[in-house]
Amino acid sequence: MAERERMEFDVVIVGGGPAGLACAIRLKELKPDLSVCLLEKGGEIGAHILSGAVIEPRALDELIPDWREKETPLKTPAREDRFLYLTERRAFRLPTPPQMHNEGNFIVSLGDVCRWLGREAEARGVEIYPGFPGADLVEEEGRVVGVLTGDMGVRKDGTPGPNYQPGMELRAAYVVLAEGCRGSLAKRAIARFGLDRGRDPQTYAIGIKELWEIDPKRHQPGLVIHTIGWPLDHRTYGGSFLYHFGENLVSYGFVVGLDYRNPWLSPFEEMQRFKTHPAIRPHFEGGRRLSYGARALVEGGWQALPELVFPGGLIIGDAAGFLHVPKIKGSHMAMKSGMVAAEALAGGLGGAPGAARRLPRRACPNLGDGGAPCGAQHPPGLRSFRSLRRPRQCRARHLSLPRPRPVDAPSPPSRPCEPASCRTGKADHLSQAGRDAHLRPALLGLPQQHQS
Ligand SMILES: Cc1cc2nc3c(=O)[nH]c(=O)nc-3n(C[C@H](O)[C@H](O)[C@H](O)COP(=O)(O)OP(=O)(O)OC[C@H]3O[C@@H](n4cnc5c(N)ncnc54)[C@H](O)[C@@H]3O)c2cc1C
């Protein structure tokens, strides 16, 4: 049997969407000497990105400040917003909700934006491996230390074929999971380290998209239409979007919340029916469909975000659940979370390649309310990323990396909360990080206070 090849990097990023690429670019900008590897399961960067989106450029403005002077795929500024309520025959124009105004935004092919970001990342020295899915996490002593890529040449029945090639073991000081909605490795890390403990369950929708080339006479570049109502009933969450952009292109999509009650409802057929509405049909008449696809969206919002940090890595972008639900936009959030993650990692990684593995962990300098030091041992950089997601109820300021605990392990028994200032008197209301903050003084023999 062929040997598994092993490679070492400072950071391995799984997923070449906006989150992973922004993280890679930012890392190389901050620490050009770091070795950064990015895995993408699609045959090329952008191949698995569902095209056609309105994106807010503010994360891009921070990531590549001079992007407006470069040749980029952001060519169509959003010019007009229409928000419609549809009945079977009629369309009523409603005021556009404030968060859905698109002045300053751009209508793009997100796949093209990712291809361009991929080139920017490569120009900075990121090693991009398209066609390599991250298949499993490598764990040692309760810490993720790398990623296994998928085996090649496996027969349909799962046995090795004549061209069998075992996947590579990519070892890294930190692994960043940027796989998008319901990423397989992110799901594994969340379950393994109990990162969703105390959080709302994640919820999902399905988005079906089509890209059309329409009659030039009907094309209104920069027009953004969102609809609610028909063909969905008032108990089913969902709606449509229609964006005119590029050279006579229209990106049309239909989103349905996956908690729909009618078991006979087919999101695909509703999407097709929608195109026959008298207010919508004229956009497509005389045009042709170029491509189509479907993908899940995270819809749980802020309260469903898992803990973002696990021993040896981080989760960013849609894999964590950073889609801004009221705006129905996730690309800028994905990019920003990737950038913040990169800044946190760069703080924890020394200048020389491989330095993080040798980096001494130091005592957390954060203070509790009473001024007592936390004292827990963190890699320095991770704390700032972690501060994006504080425990909601108990605002213990000093947070530690969550301790790995098997998912099926019984919950810790209910204990009274010792600090005098805790108003609930229970430790059970805390997230894992908060629980650690409660437990730590007992372990370290330090006094502690917190707010609850
Ligand atoms: C129908 C629809 C419409 C949308 N419209 C908009 C919009 O108008 N504006 C907006 O801002 N946002 C929109 N979004 C949301 C936006 O697409 C996401 O928020 C954004 O793409 C998230 O970026 P990401 O990098 O986290 O994940 P993704 O863009 O999903 O990228 C993840 C990448 O990781 C790769 N990958 C996954 N698993 C693995 C693995 N195990 N190994 C290797 N590679 C892997 C995938 O192939 C993919 O390339 C829309 C989403 C949908 C579904």
The ligand as an SDF file (V2000), in Angstrom:
LIG
                    3D

 53 58  0  0  0  0  0  0  0  0999 V2000
  -28.4630   31.3500   -3.0140 C   0  0  0  0  0  0  0  0  0  0  0  0
  -27.4970   32.1990   -2.2650 C   0  0  0  0  0  0  0  0  0  0  0  0
  -27.4750   33.5840   -2.4840 C   0  0  0  0  0  0  0  0  0  0  0  0
  -26.5730   34.3830   -1.8040 C   0  0  0  0  0  0  0  0  0  0  0  0
  -26.5480   35.7260   -2.0950 N   0  0  0  0  0  0  0  0  0  0  0  0
  -25.6340   36.5070   -1.4770 C   0  0  0  0  0  0  0  0  0  0  0  0
  -25.5440   37.8820   -1.8060 C   0  0  0  0  0  0  0  0  0  0  0  0
  -26.2550   38.4000   -2.6660 O   0  0  0  0  0  0  0  0  0  0  0  0
  -24.6220   38.6210   -1.1470 N   0  0  0  0  0  0  0  0  0  0  0  0
  -23.7840   38.0880   -0.1940 C   0  0  0  0  0  0  0  0  0  0  0  0
  -22.9550   38.8070    0.3700 O   0  0  0  0  0  0  0  0  0  0  0  0
  -23.8650   36.7910    0.1310 N   0  0  0  0  0  0  0  0  0  0  0  0
  -24.7620   35.9810   -0.4900 C   0  0  0  0  0  0  0  0  0  0  0  0
  -24.8410   34.6550   -0.1680 N   0  0  0  0  0  0  0  0  0  0  0  0
  -24.0050   34.1460    0.9150 C   0  0  0  0  0  0  0  0  0  0  0  0
  -22.5660   33.9890    0.4750 C   0  0  0  0  0  0  0  0  0  0  0  0
  -22.5180   33.2060   -0.7070 O   0  0  0  0  0  0  0  0  0  0  0  0
  -21.8070   33.3060    1.6040 C   0  0  0  0  0  0  0  0  0  0  0  0
  -22.0340   33.9740    2.8230 O   0  0  0  0  0  0  0  0  0  0  0  0
  -20.3080   33.3110    1.3410 C   0  0  0  0  0  0  0  0  0  0  0  0
  -20.0310   32.7240    0.0890 O   0  0  0  0  0  0  0  0  0  0  0  0
  -19.6130   32.5460    2.4630 C   0  0  0  0  0  0  0  0  0  0  0  0
  -18.2500   32.4340    2.1850 O   0  0  0  0  0  0  0  0  0  0  0  0
  -17.3730   31.2280    2.7800 P   0  0  0  0  0  0  0  0  0  0  0  0
  -16.0030   31.4410    2.2580 O   0  0  0  0  0  0  0  0  0  0  0  0
  -17.5980   31.1410    4.2310 O   0  0  0  0  0  0  0  0  0  0  0  0
  -18.0090   29.9330    2.1730 O   0  0  0  0  0  0  0  0  0  0  0  0
  -18.2320   29.4880    0.6600 P   0  0  0  0  0  0  0  0  0  0  0  0
  -18.4100   30.6720   -0.2250 O   0  0  0  0  0  0  0  0  0  0  0  0
  -19.3160   28.4850    0.6850 O   0  0  0  0  0  0  0  0  0  0  0  0
  -16.8630   28.8040    0.2480 O   0  0  0  0  0  0  0  0  0  0  0  0
  -16.4700   27.5950    0.8130 C   0  0  0  0  0  0  0  0  0  0  0  0
  -15.4580   26.9530   -0.1220 C   0  0  0  0  0  0  0  0  0  0  0  0
  -14.8900   25.8400    0.5570 O   0  0  0  0  0  0  0  0  0  0  0  0
  -14.8560   24.7160   -0.3120 C   0  0  0  0  0  0  0  0  0  0  0  0
  -14.9270   23.5330    0.5360 N   0  0  0  0  0  0  0  0  0  0  0  0
  -15.9690   23.1120    1.2950 C   0  0  0  0  0  0  0  0  0  0  0  0
  -15.6390   22.0080    1.9810 N   0  0  0  0  0  0  0  0  0  0  0  0
  -14.3530   21.7340    1.6690 C   0  0  0  0  0  0  0  0  0  0  0  0
  -13.4430   20.7240    2.0900 C   0  0  0  0  0  0  0  0  0  0  0  0
  -13.7720   19.7900    2.9930 N   0  0  0  0  0  0  0  0  0  0  0  0
  -12.2000   20.6930    1.5460 N   0  0  0  0  0  0  0  0  0  0  0  0
  -11.8110   21.6450    0.6370 C   0  0  0  0  0  0  0  0  0  0  0  0
  -12.6500   22.6410    0.2300 N   0  0  0  0  0  0  0  0  0  0  0  0
  -13.8940   22.6880    0.7410 C   0  0  0  0  0  0  0  0  0  0  0  0
  -16.0580   24.9140   -1.2230 C   0  0  0  0  0  0  0  0  0  0  0  0
  -15.8750   24.2150   -2.4420 O   0  0  0  0  0  0  0  0  0  0  0  0
  -16.0680   26.4260   -1.4100 C   0  0  0  0  0  0  0  0  0  0  0  0
  -15.2740   26.8280   -2.4810 O   0  0  0  0  0  0  0  0  0  0  0  0
  -25.7170   33.8210   -0.8550 C   0  0  0  0  0  0  0  0  0  0  0  0
  -25.7230   32.4440   -0.6290 C   0  0  0  0  0  0  0  0  0  0  0  0
  -26.5880   31.6250   -1.3500 C   0  0  0  0  0  0  0  0  0  0  0  0
  -26.5630   30.1550   -1.1330 C   0  0  0  0  0  0  0  0  0  0  0  0
  1  2  1  0
  2  3  1  0
  2 52  2  0
  3  4  2  0
  4  5  1  0
  4 50  1  0
  5  6  2  0
  6  7  1  0
  6 13  1  0
  7  8  2  0
  7  9  1  0
  9 10  1  0
 10 11  2  0
 10 12  1  0
 12 13  2  0
 13 14  1  0
 14 15  1  0
 14 50  1  0
 15 16  1  0
 16 17  1  0
 16 18  1  0
 18 19  1  0
 18 20  1  0
 20 21  1  0
 20 22  1  0
 22 23  1  0
 23 24  1  0
 24 25  2  0
 24 26  1  0
 24 27  1  0
 27 28  1  0
 28 29  2  0
 28 30  1  0
 28 31  1  0
 31 32  1  0
 32 33  1  0
 33 34  1  0
 33 48  1  0
 34 35  1  0
 35 36  1  0
 35 46  1  0
 36 37  1  0
 36 45  1  0
 37 38  2  0
 38 39  1  0
 39 40  1  0
 39 45  2  0
 40 41  1  0
 40 42  2  0
 42 43  1  0
 43 44  2  0
 44 45  1  0
 46 47  1  0
 46 48  1  0
 48 49  1  0
 50 51  2  0
 51 52  1  0
 52 53  1  0
M  END
$$$$
